[in-house]
Amino acid sequence: MNGCGMGTRIRVEHGVVTEANGTSRFGFVFGKAGIVTIQLADHGGITEMLLTEDHIPTDDDGKANFHVGCSTGWAFYEANIKSVLEGALI
């Protein structure tokens, strides 16, 4: 499987940072999978992280590898980020 690195092979994606404000917003091109934006917001001492992925390919390969594969991959990485931010390691 390619796309979001959920296969058995290690896959390295190369992209370009599209935006970064240094505090709460970071965007980048995620290989062929589209444009990812991560936004942080404080809600009374609780940090909300919003991750969006736009411009995902809609052909059959894109639907299988990016729409389905990335949803699993992002859940894994978000759990890791949460753990690190809370001071624990996975």
N, C-alpha and C positions, 0 to 999 in steps of 0.2 A: 504494500500500500504506500502511496506517496501522499504528499500534502502536509499533514500535520504531525508527521513523525510517529504515528501510532503503529507502524508495522514493525517487523523484526529487524530491519536494517536501520542503521543510524542515518538520518538524513539531515543535511545542513541546508538551511534556507538562507538566501542572500537577499537583502532588500535595501531600502533607503528610508531614513528617518524623514517623515513628512512634516512633523511638528513636535515641538517640545517647549513647554513654557517654564520648566524647571521646578514646578510645584505640583500641578494637578492634572496635566494633560500631556500625553505622549502618543504619537501616531507613527506608523511605519508600514511600508509595503512588505507583505508577508509572502514572498515568492510569487507563485501563480495564484495563490489562494485569495488575494485581494488586499485591501487596505484595512489595517487594524488600528483602532483608537482605544486607548485606555484613559479613562477619566476618573479622578478621585474627588470625592466630596465629603465634607464633614457634616454629620448630622448629630449635633449634641454630644460630641465625643466618640461617636461611632463613625468609622470611615467606610463609605460605600465605594466600591470599585465597579465601574460600568465598562464592559468590554464590548465593542461593536466591531463587526467585520463587514465591510462593504465591497462591492464590485466583485463578488464571488462568481466564478464562471458557472453558467447555467447549462452547459452541455452535459451529456451523460457522465462523462469522466468527472467533471466538476461537481455534479450532484453527489456522486458516490464518494469521492475522495475529500471534497472540501465541505459540502453541506453536512454530510453525516460524519465524516472522519474528524473534522475540526471541532464539532460539538463535544465529542469525547475528549479530544486533546486539550481543549481549553478548560474543561472541567478539572482535569488533572493538574494543569498548570495553576489554575486559580486556587486549588486546594493547597498547593505548595507555597504560593505567594502568601496566602492567609496564615499558614503555619509559620513562615519566616517572620512575618510582621507581628505575630503574637509571641515571638521569642522562642518557638520550638523548631525543631528540625524534623523533617520526614526522613 
